């Protein structure tokens, strides 16, 4: 323990006994506690094996606190209890419901950036559905993180390569699909095969090397396209000559102007910046740079001279500069225009060097010089390759917002193969729920918001910065001794899991149950943990007096999905074993299928109910996914990390059952939702319960009894003076 009263630990607070496989050459089969070890070990098995993908260890800090109250009252008609206790704030189970770091992401300014370098608040391109088409739209990054997991390399027919985790999703011609999956069994899910085609434009370019040749090419293009470079000679009275030298570059877009000024400065040419034209009549202002020094003007003239043998870097810079000066991009058409045949010839020559298709259109004018227009062909795929290969400076000219997500690129899946061992992968949460990764469209616990009240993050802080109410039993004893107290069942696990790993050390939940057992007070328990079996010596006698019911939360039987949804909770099979243990001890028990997440675990509703019934559960409940407050962003973040290809579909159904919003807080609606999908889930649940005989649904079966509140005996408060305690409480 630190001097400030905080306890530091890695992962769960105590060390659990390790049960290892037997070795024929060894006599001892386990690791008993050494007599000089200061901390006791407690055998506990959560049902995960070495083959299961383990979550990355998190450094956990537990702060011991002296709470001021322990019973929380509830007046919501949606929740089947009036009061609850929560001995901990925060939860280690991590139940919130990826790509290689060098994957290029399409940013909103038309540039690309490695995924590992994308940050929260950045704006990139995602997609939105409009009519028959999904269209590109700008989207803000809400979260960015990394995980360590096994990677898979997806190779497309055009050579595009992506490295992603097995649960990442990509948009195909048949909807969102996971990287891996099976056709049958528990891991059955829509997954990529060689028959699929990904949606997008294909591999993105990392951009040109901005070396000296590129800078010279850019200056040549932008100055020849839109600059003034001239020298004048004339006679002036009193002077031998009036030679004037002028260089000026005026543009509406300051990005190109700033780049040109910086490139000139690198060549030791200083220019002065000024407002060339104020904004008038709906026109944008124009800014300019200039110099009148003869040396500078002559140096500029030398810089923009046509090269005898242009390099690829020079050609890339030239196309970027001429596009900033004379190019346009609108309605999906990329054009470069000029009246000088020589410039047009250099444009076409440079495009050919990079393998671009184009068409030249000659436009004749009677009142001014004719103009030639070079139109780059090949659709959005070619246009994005143009932007990324040459990197023009003006962002507004690279805007693809509103263009449909369709392409003639050969984006069929050629191969899917494991990369090797675990590797660090990155992912995003965005406003649209997806993003463009290497040219293809990639998809990215209700108690968490309570941590925001502590000015802590409802994200990782909720999982790693825990608070243990060490005086919980003392407070409960005092509350139950209050003469005005009215007995009603107390719910455990309403906000955070009362049997989360830290309970193995602090035993606060057990101490609370001991108080309730002493005064014969009824309680209910909802947990994801097998640790509840530890307290069967208390719960079984209480169950014999109809004082306790226990629910084990099981979201899915799919071990992979369970590990993603609840990374540090017990495995699904271990929870079924817990149901059996509770039932065998005489504790009325049931299964809580919560949360039901549309298009993720909803298909397994009946499977979970059947398995729970086979494990002797007699009750069942369910709850639709709720996303109050900060949880909606965390859930989107989780989807982006683990099921990005399905995220948009999931959120679409969530909004359907929540009246078009991410969350509907109205009483009577928030637990079950509205609409056809919610009604279907309710119907499926009712039919399954009737078929399985859960909740007393079988014909002729007696309905389940309510817990007995008549046995409650008020406790004597600390000190043994009930009257004094009453007087103290009334002050």
Order of alpha helices (4+ residues) and beta strands (2+ residues): beta-beta-beta-beta-beta-beta-beta-beta-beta-beta-beta-beta-beta-alpha-beta-beta-alpha-beta-beta-alpha-alpha-beta-beta-alpha-beta-beta-alpha-beta-beta-beta-alpha-beta-alpha-beta-alpha-alpha-beta-alpha-beta-alpha-alpha-beta-alpha-beta-alpha-alpha-alpha-alpha
